[in-house]
């Protein structure tokens, strides 16, 4: 199984999370694109999601798309190992999970900073 993760390429927190996933994904299950990239925008368009103004993680796995907390939890589940145990948090209702997720997302630039240039993953990760 492989999935595609769209992330905010100028967000330091998001870039750190992508690096974490890459380090813990020796099988190369995941591919990455920034939300700001042409590839990311094309994927968003095909999925019926807005190409601009979307500021959350998006995960495409098989025929499904996930956003916000559902995307984060599905990614950890699919990452495997110890990380899949975190998926148990899916039992928390989505509005509560997304409230916490949005709180972190809304302060990510202030707490973690942002980049001037969007991160571009290595070609084998695209």
Helices and strands as residue ranges (DSSP letters): E 3-7, H 12-23, E 30-34, H 38-46, E 58-61, E 64-67, H 68-79, G 81-91, H 94-112, G 123-125
